[in-house]
Amino acid sequence: MIEARGLYTATLLRGGQVLVAGGTHNGLVAAAELYDPGSGIWTATGSMIEPRTGSTATLLSDGTVLVVGGRNSSDPLASAELYDPSTGTWAATGEMNGVRDGHTATLLSNGNVLVAGGYGSGGDFLGSAELYDPSSRAWTAAGGMIEARAYQTATLLSDGKVLVAGGYGSGGGGGPVPLASVELYDPDGGTWAATGSMAALRIAYTATLLPDGKVLVAGGANSEGAVTSVELYDPGSGTWAATASMAAARCGQTATLLLGGKVLVAGGNSCSSGDPLASAELYDPTSGSWTGTGNMLEARVGHTSTLLRDGKVLIAGSAGSSSDPLASAELYDPGNGT
């Protein structure tokens, strides 16, 4: 990339390019850049209005990208902005009803965006959620989650509901603790309901919707460090079942659903100490097993992973063995596992 980055966003655009925006590198970054898979080259595009880190980026139905919240210096943000690929420029859009950092953003089947949880001012865990309507560019309340949480995962299910799981919560004691609780948001009724809890407490894990409609949750960490355990959520029964564990304990890894239906999990670290990992593994939903695949060229944690149109996976940025943000990027080819 043109600039080394950590805690940034990466979004596959309709035209096949990848938009990378914001993050940190010797301070906050407002700059954005585009990766062109055809040429393998990065080029600068318009900078965001506000530098931010830890924000979310969502590709909207009209092809624009909505970037929401995050932090500017030490303060969470309520602001949001839109990137227009046709002009390469950013424009402010409606502000959220409150500041958020460490939240999730999910594009719903009706084109609205559900933003949930995160940290508010003063570092409080948020249970609130909001909906962004691209047609009016306005935010409305979307009810409260059952449990306030931050850095959770949010997965759009095949039936249009959103599965929100894990992350940090207060655990009743006020301080941040990993959660196992899970809940569902129903866009039709605008309501939240509890569903089966995960078997393990998890933060910094991955959640991937599989072709059969189940959700694969892998790795992450509990209060003692990274784990190898993996679970499957069945929306039909609302229950979790164990599946084969990964070969390596991973926290802060990425997970990418490949075109063939397997899931590529790459990088991460122990979440408590230790260097990032360069290793990667593949999960096969048919057999419920993991196999090793080619190592990344550079060990990474907190990086991004983007499935390109040709089936390759773009891995970029975040922390390497020195803990400094990386500018390097690499491509994984499922055809030969390298």
C-alpha positions in Angstrom: 0.0 0.0 0.0 1.0 3.6 -0.3 0.8 4.0 3.5 1.3 1.5 6.3 -1.9 1.1 8.2 -3.5 -0.6 11.3 -7.1 -0.6 12.4 -8.4 0.6 8.9 -11.2 -0.7 6.7 -11.0 -2.6 3.4 -14.1 -2.8 1.1 -14.6 -4.6 -2.3 -16.2 -2.1 -4.7 -18.7 -3.0 -7.4 -16.0 -2.4 -10.0 -13.7 -5.0 -8.4 -11.3 -2.6 -6.8 -10.6 -2.6 -3.1 -11.0 0.7 -1.1 -8.7 1.0 1.9 -9.5 4.0 4.2 -8.3 5.5 7.5 -6.5 3.7 10.3 -3.3 4.5 12.2 0.3 5.1 11.3 2.3 7.6 13.4 -1.1 9.1 14.2 -4.5 8.9 12.7 -4.9 8.6 8.9 -7.6 10.2 6.7 -6.0 9.1 3.5 -7.6 6.4 1.3 -6.3 4.3 -1.6 -7.5 1.8 -4.2 -6.1 -1.6 -5.1 -6.6 -2.6 -8.7 -6.5 -6.4 -9.1 -5.9 -6.1 -12.8 -2.6 -4.2 -12.4 -1.8 -5.1 -8.9 -1.2 -1.4 -8.2 -2.4 0.9 -5.4 -3.4 4.4 -6.2 -4.5 7.3 -4.0 -8.1 8.4 -4.0 -9.8 11.2 -2.1 -9.1 11.4 1.7 -11.9 11.1 4.2 -13.3 14.3 5.7 -12.2 13.2 9.2 -9.3 10.9 10.1 -10.5 7.9 12.0 -9.5 4.5 13.3 -11.6 1.5 14.3 -14.5 2.6 12.1 -16.7 0.4 10.0 -17.2 0.5 6.2 -20.2 -0.9 4.5 -20.9 -1.2 0.7 -24.4 0.1 0.1 -26.8 -1.0 -2.6 -26.0 2.0 -4.8 -22.3 1.2 -4.8 -21.2 3.9 -2.4 -19.4 3.1 0.9 -20.7 4.2 4.3 -17.9 4.8 6.9 -19.2 5.2 10.4 -17.9 6.1 13.8 -14.5 4.9 15.2 -12.2 7.2 17.0 -10.5 10.5 16.3 -7.6 10.9 18.8 -9.0 9.7 22.1 -12.7 10.4 21.4 -15.3 8.1 19.9 -17.1 9.6 16.9 -20.8 10.0 15.9 -20.0 11.2 12.4 -20.4 9.2 9.1 -19.3 9.8 5.6 -19.9 8.4 2.1 -17.4 7.5 -0.5 -18.5 7.7 -4.2 -16.4 5.5 -6.4 -17.5 7.4 -9.5 -15.9 10.6 -8.3 -13.4 9.3 -5.8 -14.7 11.8 -3.2 -16.2 11.7 0.3 -19.2 13.6 1.5 -20.6 13.9 5.1 -23.9 12.1 5.8 -26.2 12.1 8.8 -24.6 11.6 12.2 -25.5 8.8 14.5 -27.5 9.5 17.6 -24.5 8.8 19.7 -20.7 8.2 19.5 -19.5 4.7 18.8 -16.2 2.8 18.6 -15.8 -1.0 18.4 -19.3 -1.4 17.0 -20.5 -3.5 14.1 -22.3 -2.4 10.9 -24.4 -4.9 8.9 -26.1 -4.3 5.5 -29.7 -5.6 5.8 -31.7 -7.2 3.1 -33.8 -4.0 2.7 -30.7 -1.9 2.1 -30.6 -0.2 5.5 -27.5 -0.6 7.7 -27.7 -1.8 11.3 -25.1 -0.3 13.6 -24.9 -2.0 17.1 -23.0 -1.8 20.3 -19.4 -0.6 20.8 -17.9 1.8 23.2 -19.5 5.2 24.0 -18.1 8.3 25.7 -16.2 7.4 28.8 -15.6 3.9 27.5 -19.0 2.6 28.5 -20.3 -0.5 26.7 -23.3 0.3 24.5 -26.4 -1.9 24.2 -28.1 0.5 21.8 -28.4 0.1 18.0 -29.3 2.4 15.1 -30.5 2.1 11.5 -29.1 4.1 8.6 -31.5 4.7 5.7 -29.5 5.5 2.5 -32.5 7.1 0.9 -33.0 9.7 3.6 -29.4 9.6 5.0 -30.9 9.6 8.4 -30.5 7.5 11.5 -33.2 6.0 13.7 -33.1 3.9 16.9 -33.2 0.2 16.4 -34.0 -1.0 19.9 -31.5 -2.1 22.6 -29.5 -5.3 22.6 -30.1 -7.6 25.6 -26.5 -7.2 26.6 -24.2 -4.2 26.1 -21.1 -5.3 24.2 -18.2 -4.0 22.0 -15.9 -5.7 19.4 -18.6 -8.4 18.9 -19.3 -10.0 15.5 -22.5 -9.4 13.5 -23.5 -11.9 10.8 -26.4 -11.5 8.3 -28.2 -14.8 8.2 -30.0 -16.3 5.2 -33.4 -15.4 6.7 -32.4 -11.7 7.0 -31.9 -11.7 10.7 -28.6 -10.6 12.2 -26.6 -12.8 14.6 -24.6 -10.8 17.2 -22.2 -12.8 19.3 -19.5 -12.5 21.9 -17.2 -9.5 22.2 -16.4 -7.6 25.4 -19.0 -6.8 28.0 -19.0 -5.8 31.6 -20.0 -9.2 32.9 -21.8 -7.5 35.8 -18.5 -6.3 37.2 -17.9 -3.2 35.1 -14.6 -4.2 33.6 -14.2 -5.7 30.2 -14.7 -9.5 30.1 -15.2 -11.8 27.1 -18.8 -12.9 26.5 -20.4 -16.1 25.3 -23.9 -14.7 24.9 -25.6 -14.4 21.5 -28.7 -12.6 20.3 -30.7 -12.1 17.1 -32.0 -8.9 15.5 -35.2 -9.2 13.5 -35.5 -6.4 11.0 -39.2 -7.1 10.4 -40.2 -6.5 14.0 -37.2 -4.3 14.9 -36.6 -6.5 18.0 -33.8 -8.4 19.7 -34.1 -11.9 21.2 -31.7 -14.2 22.9 -30.5 -17.3 21.2 -28.2 -20.2 22.2 -24.9 -19.0 23.8 -21.5 -20.1 22.5 -19.8 -22.9 24.4 -16.7 -20.6 24.8 -16.1 -17.0 25.8 -14.7 -15.2 22.8 -13.2 -11.9 21.8 -11.2 -11.1 18.6 -12.6 -14.2 16.8 -14.1 -14.7 13.4 -17.6 -15.5 12.3 -18.3 -16.7 8.8 -21.7 -17.5 7.1 -21.3 -20.8 5.3 -23.2 -21.8 2.1 -25.5 -24.1 4.1 -26.7 -21.1 6.3 -24.7 -22.1 9.4 -22.2 -19.7 11.0 -18.6 -20.8 11.7 -17.0 -19.2 14.7 -13.3 -19.8 15.1 -10.6 -19.0 17.5 -10.3 -15.7 19.4 -9.5 -15.5 23.0 -11.0 -15.9 26.5 -9.5 -14.3 29.6 -6.5 -16.7 29.5 -5.5 -16.1 25.8 -6.1 -17.4 22.3 -8.0 -20.6 21.7 -8.1 -23.3 18.9 -11.8 -24.2 19.4 -14.4 -23.8 16.7 -18.2 -23.9 16.8 -21.1 -23.9 14.4 -24.4 -22.0 14.9 -27.5 -23.6 13.4 -30.2 -20.9 12.8 -32.8 -23.6 12.4 -32.4 -24.8 16.0 -30.7 -21.8 17.5 -28.0 -24.0 19.0 -24.2 -24.3 18.8 -22.2 -27.5 18.1 -18.5 -28.1 18.3 -16.6 -28.9 15.1 -12.9 -29.7 14.6 -10.4 -27.3 16.3 -7.8 -25.3 14.4 -4.2 -26.4 14.4 -3.1 -23.1 15.9 -4.6 -20.9 18.6 -5.5 -17.6 16.9 -6.7 -14.2 18.1 -7.1 -11.2 15.7 -7.0 -13.5 12.6 -9.1 -13.1 9.4 -11.5 -15.6 7.9 -12.6 -15.5 4.3 -15.2 -17.7 2.6 -13.7 -18.8 -0.7 -15.6 -19.4 -3.9 -15.4 -23.1 -3.5 -17.1 -23.0 -0.1 -14.0 -23.5 2.1 -13.0 -20.9 4.7 -9.4 -19.5 4.8 -8.2 -18.5 8.3 -4.9 -16.6 8.3 -2.6 -15.0 10.8 -3.4 -13.7 14.3 -1.5 -14.1 17.5 -2.0 -15.3 21.1 -3.9 -12.1 22.1 -1.9 -11.8 25.3 1.7 -12.0 24.1 3.8 -13.4 21.4 4.6 -12.6 17.8 2.0 -12.6 15.0 1.5 -15.8 12.9 2.2 -16.3 9.2 0.4 -19.7 9.1 -3.0 -20.3 7.5 -5.6 -23.1 7.5 -8.6 -24.1 5.5 -11.9 -25.3 6.9 -13.9 -27.7 4.8 -17.6 -27.6 5.8 -18.3 -30.9 4.0 -15.9 -32.9 6.1 -15.8 -30.5 9.1 -12.0 -30.7 9.2 -9.1 -28.3 8.9 -6.0 -28.6 6.7 -2.9 -26.5 6.5 -2.3 -24.3 3.5 0.6 -22.0 2.4 2.0 -19.5 4.9 1.7 -15.8 4.3 4.8 -14.1 3.2 4.7 -11.9 6.3 3.3 -12.6 9.8 0.3 -10.4 10.6 -2.4 -9.7 13.2 -5.3 -7.4 12.8 -4.9 -7.3 9.0 -7.7 -7.3 6.4 -8.7 -10.1 4.1 -10.8 -9.4 0.9 -12.1 -11.9 -1.5 -11.5 -10.6 -5.0 -13.7 -11.4 -8.1 -11.2 -13.9 -9.5 -11.3 -15.9 -6.3 -8.0 -14.8 -4.9 -7.7 -13.2 -1.5 -6.0 -9.9 -0.8 -4.3 -9.7 2.6 -3.0 -6.3 3.6 -1.6 -4.2 6.4 -1.8 -4.1 10.2 0.8 -5.3 12.7 3.8 -7.4 11.9 6.5 -8.9 14.2 7.7 -5.4 15.2 4.1 -4.4 16.2 4.3 -1.5 13.8 1.7 -1.1 11.1 2.6 -2.7 7.7 2.2 -1.4 4.2 2.8 -4.7 2.5 0.1 -6.7 0.8 -0.1 -10.2 -0.6 -2.4 -12.5 -2.6 -3.6 -16.0 -1.7 -4.4 -18.2 -4.6 -6.8 -21.1 -3.7 -5.9 -22.8 -6.9 -2.5 -23.8 -5.6 -2.7 -22.9 -1.9 0.0 -20.2 -2.1 
